[in-house]
Amino acid sequence: MAVKKSNLKAKPQAKPNLHVAQTPKQPLTKPYNDIDLNNWKEYPHILTDTLWEFQARDKTNGHSYDYHGNYIPQIAQQLYERFTKKGDIVLDMFFGSGTSGIEAVNMQRRCIGVELKQELVDYVSQKFDAKTLVTDINIICGDSASSDIGVKIQDRLAVMGSEKAQFLILHPPYDDIIKFSDKKEDLSNCATTEDFYDLFEEVARNGYEQLEKGRFAALIIGDKYAKGEYYPLSFGCLERMNRAGFKTKAIIVKNIEGNEKAKGKNANLWRYRALYGGFYIFKHEYIMLFQKV
Ligand SMILES: C[S@@+](CC[C@H](N)C(=O)[O-])C[C@H]1O[C@@H](n2cnc3c(N)ncnc32)[C@H](O)[C@@H]1O
């Protein structure tokens, strides 16, 4: 019997192994972070939406709730990964208990912090070892709104081998909600909210001067009620950031359950006050992102 010729093509032979070495793909990064966009799916922990909800404050790796008014470290973790590279210098103009500095060390960044209260600077300095306080963390006791703060920041930048900072954090007092000191330079001691905005603008301008072009700034702030009226401090400060030269990039709403102790205990009282006074209880604050273009 004649063998029927198959319609199928002959099985292809295995490709010869040419032993060509595969060159590894170069990381695809932006100039302001270390995120490799070739592998962008490998960063599921980085938030990219405008609603941030954290269940509890991170109290590990040197962080604690030792200062009424400190921000939760998860904010710095998110911002540093997104807007800084390893070794970059973060400038925080309201250093407080040093959350920005602690997280800078944890994430191999560096930090310069300005804080008005000497006793707080002394306390926070103890959180870092002597070598770190020269090479990686520099704390200045001074007034962030003053005209001479730029020179002091420049001195520290020079010690750290940089002309400018690569990220700016502004976490000012929320007007007079918490009184941080009796000092007249303290933004929590302004006679009026308009005065608060004016001083804040001075700080924003000083920060703008020290920031590298193309880099980002974060403003962390909440609003307030006083005498039956809502004061949108966040949007007031946003406008002053724009006046100082910053371009607005994002407005993020963040829950504040993690920050607050007192309101939890008095939840019923606040609810009664809200129903009585015709207002709503704050459950959020803002993280606003800006760029120096
Ligand atoms: C909201 S707290 C910042 C807390 C800080 N982010 C933290 O996590 O600990 C604001 C801080 O700004 C400081 N401050 C107020 N006015 C200032 C000024 N003119 N210059 C520098 N610091 C100032 C206050 O003493 C206070 O510690």
The ligand as an SDF file (V2000), in Angstrom:
LIG
                    3D

 27 29  0  0  0  0  0  0  0  0999 V2000
    2.7270   69.5400   64.0920 C   0  0  0  0  0  0  0  0  0  0  0  0
    4.2270   69.6440   64.9300 S   0  0  0  0  0  0  0  0  0  0  0  0
    5.3210   68.6940   63.9430 C   0  0  0  0  0  0  0  0  0  0  0  0
    5.4450   67.2810   64.4250 C   0  0  0  0  0  0  0  0  0  0  0  0
    6.4250   66.4430   63.6570 C   0  0  0  0  0  0  0  0  0  0  0  0
    6.0610   66.2950   62.2700 N   0  0  0  0  0  0  0  0  0  0  0  0
    6.5510   65.0570   64.2870 C   0  0  0  0  0  0  0  0  0  0  0  0
    6.1880   64.0600   63.6580 O   0  0  0  0  0  0  0  0  0  0  0  0
    6.9610   64.9900   65.4470 O   0  0  0  0  0  0  0  0  0  0  0  0
    4.7170   71.2900   64.6140 C   0  0  0  0  0  0  0  0  0  0  0  0
    6.0660   71.6630   65.2330 C   0  0  0  0  0  0  0  0  0  0  0  0
    6.4480   72.9380   64.7040 O   0  0  0  0  0  0  0  0  0  0  0  0
    7.1670   73.6350   65.6890 C   0  0  0  0  0  0  0  0  0  0  0  0
    7.1640   75.0640   65.2980 N   0  0  0  0  0  0  0  0  0  0  0  0
    6.1850   75.9900   65.4470 C   0  0  0  0  0  0  0  0  0  0  0  0
    6.5540   77.1650   64.9230 N   0  0  0  0  0  0  0  0  0  0  0  0
    7.7970   76.9850   64.4240 C   0  0  0  0  0  0  0  0  0  0  0  0
    8.7250   77.8460   63.7480 C   0  0  0  0  0  0  0  0  0  0  0  0
    8.4360   79.1340   63.4880 N   0  0  0  0  0  0  0  0  0  0  0  0
    9.9110   77.3230   63.3670 N   0  0  0  0  0  0  0  0  0  0  0  0
   10.2250   76.0230   63.6120 C   0  0  0  0  0  0  0  0  0  0  0  0
    9.3960   75.1730   64.2560 N   0  0  0  0  0  0  0  0  0  0  0  0
    8.1920   75.6450   64.6530 C   0  0  0  0  0  0  0  0  0  0  0  0
    6.4350   73.2910   66.9840 C   0  0  0  0  0  0  0  0  0  0  0  0
    7.2480   73.4860   68.1140 O   0  0  0  0  0  0  0  0  0  0  0  0
    6.0660   71.8250   66.7470 C   0  0  0  0  0  0  0  0  0  0  0  0
    7.0140   70.9640   67.3150 O   0  0  0  0  0  0  0  0  0  0  0  0
  1  2  1  0
  2  3  1  0
  2 10  1  0
  3  4  1  0
  4  5  1  0
  5  6  1  0
  5  7  1  0
  7  8  2  0
  7  9  1  0
 10 11  1  0
 11 12  1  0
 11 26  1  0
 12 13  1  0
 13 14  1  0
 13 24  1  0
 14 15  1  0
 14 23  1  0
 15 16  2  0
 16 17  1  0
 17 18  1  0
 17 23  2  0
 18 19  1  0
 18 20  2  0
 20 21  1  0
 21 22  2  0
 22 23  1  0
 24 25  1  0
 24 26  1  0
 26 27  1  0
M  CHG  2   2   1   9  -1
M  END
$$$$
